[in-house]
Amino acid sequence: MPGMIWLSHPLVVSLLVALLGAVLLGAAVLFWRQAPARSKIPRAQKRREEALRRMAALAERLRQQEPELDPKPILELPLEKLVQKLLADELSLESVLCSYLEEALKVHQEVNCLTDFLDECEDQLQALKKLKKSERGLLYGVPISLKDTYDCMGHDSSCGLAQFLEKPAAKDGVIVKVLKAQGAIPFVKTNISQTLHSADCSNPIYGQTLNPQNLKKTPGGSSGGEGALLAEGGSILGMGTDTGGSIRIPASFCGVCGIRVTGYRLSYSGVASAVKGRKEGITVAGPLARDVESLALCLRALLSEHMHQLDPTTPFLPFREQVYSSNRPLRIGYYESDGFTQPSPSMARAVKLTSRLLQDAGHQVIPFSVPRTEYAFFHLYLGNLFADGGATLLEKLQGDIVDPSMKGIVNFLRLPDSLKRFLAWIWKYIEPRVSQTFETLCGVGTPKKLWELHKAVEEYQQEFIAKWRSLDLDVLLSPALDPAFYIGYPAKSNTSGSYLTLYNFLNFPAGVVPVTTVTPQDEKELAFYKGYYRDSYDKNFLEAVRGSVGLSVSVQCIALPWEEELCLRFMKEVETLVKNQMEPK
């Protein structure tokens, strides 16, 4: 291959010897540091087993109160109908909680999606029963699942890290407090990827979560436990977080809905992160659910004066009902490809299908092209994600066992910058995108360079918004990331997340809606898939999505910052049109 001749150079040989020595030394140090993790992890696993036994015991006690309870009709109710029946006392709080406790335990046995049971849900149920009807909130009696990272008093928020174990939260986080005040009953916490920096869902504490649609596939990450639990009906509403698609990837892989809101519209106080303090591409909270109306109901409940009072850094912007319920025709930009990651046949077909339905419904659909995707992904997204060269991430992994989904990136981050640059130099002649990844992972480092990155992000945001406004768009339609990858493949094809990561550093609200499934024809067309670069990332993406007939495929709906209601309105339009098309005439 071009460039391989450099491997015979004496300097190259010396550097490779140094690289081997560094790897061996790092392995020895890592083995010594893993001792604390080896003691904490078994204790955490035992605590989970005990918590799930208590969960089963509560389900049994509630079942004894209503021995004739048939959970199926309850589990089939959409959130809006469930709340109506609970508020009208047509269903008891006990019957609903019992139904979801039992179902969540069944789903967990199949896919390993739970990390903890929130025992306090029983006391909360009793407190809710004492409320007057006028005091009942918008989510009265609704069992809700939480990503492991949400602080609940007395429970760990592990981020899949041994360092975060045995440090129970001193109080509930702001979002958890608001949900409880609105009558919701948080009852379980769900599994995540280690450090939350993987699109898989695995960590050394709680293991690998599986995709219920295909147990050989990942549910996505990092909110993968939420996606899997919701997809199988073990929860009706869940809360996740999103740094680079961590809500949208699990939602699309598992066939549910999810939305990443504008940064700071929802409080992030009391939500754990492995890495905090990023200026751009901040991690945000957001809901996942089986339908769009459930997401809207959740945001109605959260966007309250109460949240602003608990966290004054969060602006008081109540849910704008008139925007969400509007039926005026929309000007919709769309693209089938970002020119960086060739979409799978099913991804491209999903956008074509959706754009046609929207056009037939009277909306204007206008082609849109994403500016400078390669620059945006490597320089702006990855540059921000690893602005310190991964130093903070490595610090959080000290003394821990590194999960297989994280080993590649962690081993590379542990190398000296000089060796990283040398590898980037070699790969420049073989696979340029791999070289760019290596170069980016050297980190930005200095305040001057961090300021330059901040300025570059601002300039790109303005460029993107100017292009949006030049077309007078209301919203934007794009592929999501589908179908679900085989376990282990997200780390091998991280560039494929370009469709999602773009809107993290742009800080646009973005949601995903399932619109179709992979067909046998989609599978056949993979034979012609080459990718735009024909490199290892493209080849791994192809392998990751094979064997997916019948799996869900979603589209992504995007709006400008602070326009969550418009984003949801667009998502609802897509959902309705797809549903109407599927119904027999």
Steps between C-alpha positions, in 0.01 A plus 500: 500500500616860443691623805584157640861549385546737794471207739857393406651831610724467815310780675173324430638175641616680815162664544319169454723342768417792730132455419514133595677585824242765584216255437659231719574750777145635478360148523707430812395826667138437403505152654634643826242779504207266439505364855244754636268426209517126556366548851236764422346333198391171664341699783311715249383189315377350828316823585324485165394138558360593841323806356334294229384248761339786693343617174351155444379491859319835460340379178377191685355707786316724255383196305349355820289816537352440152541129425276521191708778347559464126799723418465476122228769456700734726829443318332564165370843599687800353628741762232762438218246553673347802522839671135573423390173661723553804375856552141379471567212744402249231828321572666461836855616556582151631378322187708721270818479705459124541456455125819689419703341779413154370562592137830675569628191683404282201674731256810513719523122501510510121727798429678600828385862506456589870766623742291580807152494653379819668342366818359839592241463224276313747498790747445744219198304382348522849568875512330552164187322621457767768495787251181683413402483134590866459856423620573225251768577243518444124671161548293381793573135574719439193787254562811648340846358434821701535837460338754389758654850503200674661560567870248337732559539871674195646592346163818496294523683167782287366556604136621141473813594700635334815621840620138617529380196696416511871441874480119519530337829409426723798180626337289466188608694194288792377326308220419212735353746751284664232380165367399392849325831562304438179388161638737270311637198684865427411538127558816372327836619372630367169830389354753716314829477318815544706585875528196574275744538209389201296207428269493148646346419840747308709711549812699274737252550785166408347604333175364519146145607422346333195264632235157335547439509122811286441705370792819506291465874456569786739215723622735796450652731753549652725130495602470142374324360806223755451459413132483126567258529794262733315507292182378193688236682704678484836465878533268757347723805540872533564764767544833484319791731420667591170858612426539365147178312435460316832122542497446484125717193429321272753162639392571428132667162563209384718210654306379760749491881504747730671599866498818689581399846621693826472773522760385659829127485420481207743702505820808278511552548873511159666592300190838325511754519217843350455619825341347840577582858408498494121426837342350347186319170451372497856311199627127561525204321653201379304214248502449174311156348446296285265334794324547872446202610710665336803814708442288814479316413822831443678634839389175670602559361849869586518496851350352648812569790731588236759802388297616860467463553874705189576764595242500873417761441225222336301276761333128493568366423152165320535388258231345697211184311423403719206820408315464126565130491404532718188399343169647757260702352210873481563804580287715193553861461395622145449807301405549129439876517556746731673773414247719357776335174602318321221158410646391139502229421241235500772615840636476662157165332427358622832573863410359457148184342639454771764569792265247362250232463770566855621481641150175313429359646823554856372834591654782651295802273486829664397838329440770598751872424505704490819804729479847355565394182679849352524635819656203520734538141620874488556595856588188620681330193649797272579721802567260613771431151636873439555613857551730392782637199312272275704680581828178538701356182355816305588493645851151362553617156382790480745476180700219372278456209264465638149198366315566337159294774332745760634834318476602627158453866577639473855815317390563765239432792738757357741778534243730806500390771257822452302406140428144596413627752247742245359215253449290775346788571261520135395123460457487821295631296208271204560164620636469879535192486725680274745793741492268792576353311795848438642603863447185629669550273800827675575278765655464872466672570828602867530258782587583665167405190305187452710400856418565432132275192521227703670524764228493234225183347645331841515596572140368163383174551691450834325585346163248221555226735622562737207453213257184393685357853482595549137254220423244640746472163674286417800654160573744249354465127422801269493592134542549374853749215555347165405458211513637374834867399499637165607644510851856628496468691173419855618863549600617380158289743300476812711490732198153368410360709783557813290126531433435543873811660651465805274202626700675463834763768444252704291273469806182446298207299639482171311273198535459162335181328387479141369349496149574159346692174539784343306369305201656205317561741210693733730712203602567405138609855417774478762692297239557830316596701809855635478502813714635835388854433624514121467706486818476288815225722644283443192572126499417468868177695455399258225571199722323663796167539318485164322236248604245763601180403316204601715694743721375855551615793288445861610537850365633802684296821540691820577406857595692815590609556865220545757240369251426168674126543446549544124733200493237290678225632272709386200565162663128460567421581135744234382366245747138565397570482127690174535228351719226602256692346212534171685132477593283299259289717267 
